[in-house]
Amino acid sequence: MTGSLVLDLGVGPEIWLFLTLFGCVTLFFKFSRIWSVRNLDLLLLFALSPGMMRLVGNGDRQPWIAFVWLFLGSAAWLVRCFLDLGLTRRPLLEPNLNAAGLACLSVGMLSLLVAETISLPVGEGEARNPASPSGRDTPPPPGARDANSAVNQVLMIAPLPSALKPNPPQVILSRVLASLAHLGLVAGLIIVGWRHFERPIAGLAVATCYLLSPYTRIALVDSGQVVPAALIVTALAVYTRPAIAGLLIGLAAGWMPACLGLVPLWAGFYRQRGWIRFTSVSLGVISVCALLGAFIPGVARWARALGARSLAEAGLLPGVDPPLNGSFWSGIDASYRLPVLIAFLALVLVTSLWPSEKNLGELIALSSASLIASQFWYLEEGGTMVLLYLPLVLLMMFRPNLGSKRPIAGTSRSKETRRSLFPVR
C-alpha cells in the first residue's frame, strides 16, 4: 500500500481506526464482566487516537489542540500506571480466541507489517508518522550517495528485497533495523508471557494487541521508537541477569533520551542484588554512546539517519531553541518547560526508591509511567511517541499477579557450597 494509511483500499483513516478498535474489542473485551479493569484499559488504549489522527498527514500544519489531546490522554495513562501498583487481584481473563487462532493471526499480521515496512516509499513514513522529525526519512542530497559508495556496493550484493535497493543506504538500513525491531519486539512479548507470566496465551494476546494497535502502523518505520521499545522488552525477558539488562537499558537510553529515567528506576529494582552490575554496565554504555556522538560526527550522523534521537531534540541541552512547529512547546518560552522537567526528575527519584522492594509487575508499571511522563517535557514531537511505551502498557494490561517475580537476595556461591557441605542442625 502506497497511500496514506489505508486509502488505497478505499477505507478512510477514521474507518480504519474503528476497525482496529472493533478488532481489539472482539478479541479481548470480556463481555461477561463489563466493568472489569481489562475492558476499561482497552477503551483507554484508544484515548490517544483522535489526537494522533489529527496529526497524521498534516505535515507542518500540526494543530496545537492535538498535542493538548495527547497530553490529556498521556496523563490518564500515567494515572493508570500508578493505580496498577494497588491492583493486587489479577483475575484470569482469557482472550476470546484460543492460542492457535492468536498465533495464526499474529504471524499473518507480523508478516504484513514487515512487508509494508520494507516496501513503504521514501517520504511516506515521515508523512504518516507525526513523531518523525523533518528530514529523517527523506533522501540525502545527490552528492551524499558518492560518499557512501562502499556501503552502496555492500548493500547491492546483500540479500535484500529489490524494493529496498534503489533507496539511499541510510533508508535501507533504517528499514532493516525497524523490521528486525518489530520481529524482536513481538518475540520478546511472547517470551515474557511464556516465561514470566507463565501463560503463553498471555504473551500471544499482548503481541496480537500490539500488532492490531493503530499506533503500530502509524509509526511503522520509526526505528527511533521501535528499537528502544524492543530493547526494553528484551531486558524484561532477561531481568534475572542484571548485567545483560543494564546493557539493553543503556543502549535504549543512548538511542532515545526519553529512556534515561529507566536507569535509576531499574537500579532501584536491583537494590538487593545486582545493582552495581546493572548501574555500571548501563552508565558505561550511555557514556560510550555520548562520546561517540560528540567526538565522531560520522557516527552521530549515521545514528540520526537510522532513527536515534539527540539530546538537542529532547531539549536536554541548554540554549536549545524550541521548534517552530510540531510540538506543544512551539512558541512557548523554555522557562515554562523547566518545572515539568524538574517534576519528571522528582518522579524518577521517588519511583527509584519506592517501593523499596519492587516486583516485576511494579517494574513494568513504573517503567511505563517513566516513559509516559517523559512525553510532557520532550521538546520536539512530545506526546506523539506512543510506540515507545505501548508494549509496556500492554504488558501491564495483560499481566497476572507477579508478586513473586523479584530479584532474589541470595548469598554467594561459596556460602551456598559451605552450607550444603556443613548444614546447620
C-alpha positions in Angstrom: 0.0 0.0 0.0 1.5 3.3 -1.0 -1.3 5.7 0.1 -1.7 7.4 3.4 -2.7 4.7 5.9 -5.3 2.6 4.0 -6.7 5.0 1.4 -5.6 2.6 -1.4 -8.3 0.2 -0.1 -11.0 2.8 -0.2 -11.1 2.9 3.6 -10.5 6.3 5.2 -8.3 6.7 8.3 -11.3 7.1 10.6 -13.0 3.9 9.4 -9.6 2.1 9.7 -9.4 3.4 13.3 -12.8 2.0 14.2 -11.9 -1.4 12.5 -8.9 -1.7 14.8 -11.0 -0.8 17.8 -13.6 -3.4 16.9 -10.8 -5.9 16.4 -9.4 -5.4 19.8 -12.8 -5.4 21.5 -13.8 -8.6 19.7 -10.6 -10.4 20.8 -10.0 -9.1 24.3 -13.2 -7.5 25.7 -14.7 -9.5 28.5 -18.5 -9.4 27.8 -19.2 -11.4 30.9 -17.5 -8.8 33.1 -18.4 -5.4 31.6 -16.9 -3.4 34.4 -13.6 -5.2 34.6 -10.3 -3.2 34.5 -9.3 -5.0 31.3 -12.3 -3.6 29.5 -11.6 -0.1 30.7 -7.9 -0.5 29.6 -9.0 -1.5 26.1 -11.1 1.7 25.7 -8.4 3.8 27.3 -5.9 2.4 24.9 -7.6 4.3 22.1 -7.9 7.6 24.0 -4.8 9.0 22.2 -6.1 8.0 18.7 -8.1 11.2 18.0 -5.0 13.4 18.7 -2.8 11.2 16.6 -5.2 11.1 13.7 -5.4 14.9 13.7 -1.6 15.0 13.2 -1.3 12.2 10.6 -0.6 13.6 7.1 -0.7 17.3 8.1 3.0 17.9 7.6 4.0 21.2 9.1 0.4 22.3 9.8 0.1 20.4 13.0 -2.7 21.8 15.3 -1.8 22.7 18.8 -5.1 21.3 20.1 -4.0 17.8 19.0 -1.0 18.0 21.3 -3.3 19.0 24.2 -5.4 16.0 23.5 -2.3 13.8 23.5 -1.2 15.3 26.8 -4.6 14.6 28.4 -4.6 11.0 27.2 -1.0 10.6 28.4 -2.0 12.0 31.8 -4.8 9.4 32.0 -2.4 6.6 31.3 0.1 8.0 33.8 -2.6 7.8 36.5 -3.5 4.3 35.4 0.1 3.2 35.8 0.2 4.3 39.4 -3.2 2.8 40.1 -1.8 -0.5 38.9 0.5 -0.6 41.9 -2.5 -1.1 44.1 -4.3 -3.7 42.0 -3.2 -6.9 43.8 -6.0 -9.0 42.5 -5.4 -10.0 38.9 -8.3 -12.3 37.7 -7.6 -14.8 34.9 -9.1 -13.2 31.8 -8.5 -15.4 28.8 -8.8 -13.9 25.3 -11.9 -14.6 23.2 -9.8 -16.5 20.7 -7.7 -19.6 21.5 -3.9 -19.8 21.3 -3.9 -21.4 17.8 -6.1 -18.6 16.4 -4.0 -15.9 18.1 -0.8 -17.4 16.8 -2.2 -17.6 13.2 -3.4 -14.0 13.4 -0.2 -12.6 14.9 2.1 -14.4 12.4 0.0 -13.2 9.5 -0.2 -9.6 10.7 3.5 -9.5 11.6 4.3 -10.7 8.0 2.2 -8.0 6.5 3.8 -5.4 8.9 7.3 -6.3 7.9 6.4 -6.4 4.2 5.0 -2.9 4.4 8.0 -1.7 6.4 10.2 -2.8 3.6 8.1 -1.6 0.7 6.9 1.7 2.0 8.1 4.5 -0.3 10.7 7.0 0.9 8.9 10.0 2.4 5.7 8.2 3.1 6.9 7.1 6.5 7.6 10.6 7.6 4.3 11.9 6.2 2.4 9.2 8.1 4.3 9.4 11.4 3.8 12.6 13.5 6.8 11.6 15.7 9.2 11.7 12.9 11.4 14.8 12.8 11.7 16.5 9.5 14.3 15.3 7.1 14.8 11.9 8.7 13.2 9.7 6.1 14.0 11.8 3.0 16.7 11.0 0.5 20.0 12.8 1.1 21.5 15.3 -1.5 22.8 13.8 -4.7 26.4 14.2 -3.6 25.8 12.2 -0.4 25.5 8.9 -2.3 29.1 9.2 -3.6 30.3 9.5 0.0 28.7 6.1 0.8 29.8 4.3 -2.3 31.4 1.4 -0.3 28.2 1.0 1.7 26.2 1.0 -1.5 28.3 -1.7 -3.0 27.8 -3.9 0.0 24.0 -3.3 0.1 23.7 -4.1 -3.6 25.1 -7.6 -3.2 23.3 -8.2 0.1 20.2 -10.5 0.1 17.7 -7.6 0.5 14.4 -7.2 -1.2 14.5 -5.4 -4.6 12.1 -2.7 -3.3 14.8 -1.5 -0.9 17.9 -1.5 -3.1 17.2 1.7 -5.1 17.0 3.7 -1.9 19.9 5.5 -0.2 21.8 3.4 2.3 20.6 5.3 5.3 17.0 4.5 4.4 17.8 0.8 3.6 19.5 0.3 7.0 16.8 2.1 8.8 14.1 0.0 7.3 16.0 -3.2 8.0 16.5 -2.1 11.6 12.8 -1.3 12.0 11.9 -4.7 10.6 14.2 -6.5 12.9 13.0 -4.4 15.9 9.3 -5.4 15.1 10.3 -9.0 15.0 12.3 -8.8 18.2 9.6 -6.9 19.9 6.9 -9.5 19.1 9.2 -12.3 20.1 10.1 -10.6 23.4 6.4 -10.1 24.3 5.7 -13.7 23.7 8.8 -14.8 25.7 7.7 -12.6 28.7 4.2 -14.1 28.6 5.6 -17.6 28.4 8.4 -17.4 30.9 7.4 -14.8 33.5 3.6 -14.6 33.2 3.7 -18.4 32.9 0.9 -18.2 30.4 1.9 -18.5 26.8 -1.5 -17.3 25.6 -1.0 -14.1 27.5 2.2 -13.4 25.5 0.3 -14.1 22.3 -2.5 -11.8 23.4 -0.1 -8.9 24.1 1.7 -9.5 20.7 -1.6 -9.6 18.8 -2.9 -6.4 20.5 0.4 -4.7 19.7 0.1 -5.6 16.0 -3.6 -4.6 15.9 -2.9 -1.2 17.6 -3.3 1.8 15.3 -0.1 3.4 16.7 2.0 0.5 15.4 1.1 1.2 11.8 1.3 5.0 12.2 4.9 4.7 13.4 5.7 1.7 11.2 9.2 2.7 10.1 10.2 4.8 13.1 13.2 2.8 14.3 13.8 5.6 16.9 10.8 4.3 18.8 10.7 0.6 17.9 14.4 -0.1 18.7 14.4 1.1 22.3 10.9 -0.5 22.9 12.3 -3.8 21.7 15.4 -3.4 23.9 13.3 -2.7 27.0 11.0 -5.7 26.4 14.1 -7.9 25.9 15.5 -6.5 29.2 12.3 -7.6 30.9 12.7 -11.1 29.4 16.2 -11.4 30.9 15.5 -9.4 34.1 17.2 -12.1 36.2 20.6 -11.1 34.5 21.4 -7.6 35.8 24.4 -7.1 33.5 22.6 -8.0 30.3 19.6 -5.9 31.4 21.9 -3.0 32.1 23.4 -3.4 28.6 20.0 -3.3 27.0 18.6 -0.4 29.0 21.9 1.6 28.4 21.5 1.0 24.6 17.9 2.1 24.8 18.8 5.3 26.7 21.7 6.0 24.3 19.3 5.7 21.4 16.4 7.6 22.8 16.9 10.2 25.6 13.4 9.7 26.9 14.6 6.3 28.3 17.2 7.9 30.6 14.8 7.8 33.5 14.7 4.0 33.4 18.3 3.7 34.6 17.7 4.8 38.3 14.4 3.0 38.3 15.9 -0.3 37.3 18.8 0.2 39.6 16.3 0.5 42.5 14.7 -2.7 41.3 18.1 -4.5 41.6 18.8 -2.8 45.0 19.2 -6.1 46.9 21.0 -8.0 44.2 23.0 -6.8 41.1 22.5 -3.1 41.2 26.3 -2.5 40.9 26.5 -4.6 37.8 23.4 -3.1 36.3 24.4 0.5 37.0 28.0 0.2 35.9 27.1 -1.5 32.6 24.2 0.8 31.8 26.1 4.0 32.6 29.2 2.7 30.7 27.1 2.1 27.6 25.4 5.5 27.8 28.9 7.2 28.2 30.2 5.4 25.2 27.2 6.4 23.1 27.6 10.1 24.2 31.4 10.1 23.5 30.9 8.6 20.0 28.2 11.1 19.2 30.2 14.1 20.5 33.7 13.3 19.0 32.9 11.3 15.9 30.5 13.3 13.7 30.1 10.5 11.2 28.7 8.2 13.9 26.3 10.8 15.1 25.1 11.5 11.5 24.5 7.8 10.8 22.8 7.2 14.1 20.4 10.1 13.5 19.7 8.8 10.0 18.9 5.4 11.5 16.4 6.9 13.9 18.3 7.8 17.0 17.2 10.9 18.8 19.7 13.5 20.1 19.8 15.5 23.4 19.0 18.6 21.4 15.8 17.2 20.0 14.8 16.1 23.5 15.6 19.6 24.9 18.2 18.5 27.4 20.9 20.8 26.2 21.0 24.4 27.4 20.3 27.1 24.9 18.3 25.0 22.5 15.5 27.0 20.9 12.0 25.4 20.8 10.8 24.2 17.4 8.7 26.5 15.2 6.1 23.8 14.8 5.4 20.1 15.6 5.4 20.4 19.3 3.3 21.5 22.3 6.1 23.8 23.3 6.2 25.7 19.9 6.5 29.4 20.6 6.5 28.9 24.4 9.4 30.2 26.5 11.7 27.5 27.7 11.3 28.6 31.3 7.8 27.1 31.3 9.1 23.7 30.4 11.7 23.7 33.2 9.2 22.9 36.1 7.9 20.0 34.0 11.4 18.6 33.7 12.0 19.1 37.4 8.8 17.2 38.2 9.9 14.4 36.0 13.2 14.2 37.8 11.4 14.1 41.1 9.2 11.3 39.8 12.2 9.3 38.7 13.8 9.8 42.2 10.7 8.7 44.1 10.0 5.7 41.9 13.6 4.5 42.2 13.3 4.5 46.0 9.6 3.5 46.3 8.5 0.7 46.6 11.7 -0.3 48.3 11.4 -3.9 47.1 9.9 -4.0 43.7 8.5 -7.0 41.9 8.3 -7.5 38.1 4.8 -6.2 37.9 5.7 -3.0 39.7 8.7 -2.6 37.5 6.6 -2.8 34.3 4.1 -0.3 35.6 6.7 2.2 36.8 8.7 1.9 33.6 5.6 2.7 31.6 5.0 5.7 33.9 8.5 7.0 33.4 8.3 6.8 29.6 4.8 8.3 29.5 5.9 11.2 31.8 8.9 11.9 29.5 6.4 12.9 26.8 5.4 16.0 28.7 8.9 17.6 28.7 10.2 16.2 25.4 10.8 19.2 23.2 10.2 18.0 19.7 7.1 15.9 19.0 6.5 15.3 22.7 3.3 13.2 23.3 3.4 11.5 19.9 5.9 8.8 20.7 3.2 6.3 21.8 5.0 3.3 20.3 7.9 3.8 22.8 5.8 2.8 25.8 2.9 0.9 24.1 4.5 -2.6 24.7 5.0 -1.9 28.4 1.4 -0.6 28.7 0.1 -3.8 27.0 2.2 -6.0 29.3 0.7 -4.1 32.3 -2.8 -4.7 30.9 -2.5 -8.4 30.4 -0.1 -9.4 33.3 -1.1 -11.7 36.1 0.0 -11.2 39.7 3.8 -11.0 39.6 4.4 -10.6 43.4 6.8 -13.5 43.4 8.8 -12.3 40.5 11.6 -10.2 42.0 15.4 -10.3 42.2 16.3 -12.8 44.9 18.7 -11.6 47.5 20.8 -14.7 47.5 24.1 -15.5 49.1 27.3 -16.0 47.3 28.0 -19.4 45.7 30.8 -20.2 48.1 28.5 -19.7 51.1 25.9 -21.9 49.5 28.5 -24.6 48.9 29.7 -24.5 52.5 26.1 -24.7 53.8 25.4 -27.7 51.6 28.6 -29.4 52.9 28.2 -28.4 56.5 24.4 -28.0 57.1 23.3 -26.2 60.2 21.4 -28.6 62.5 
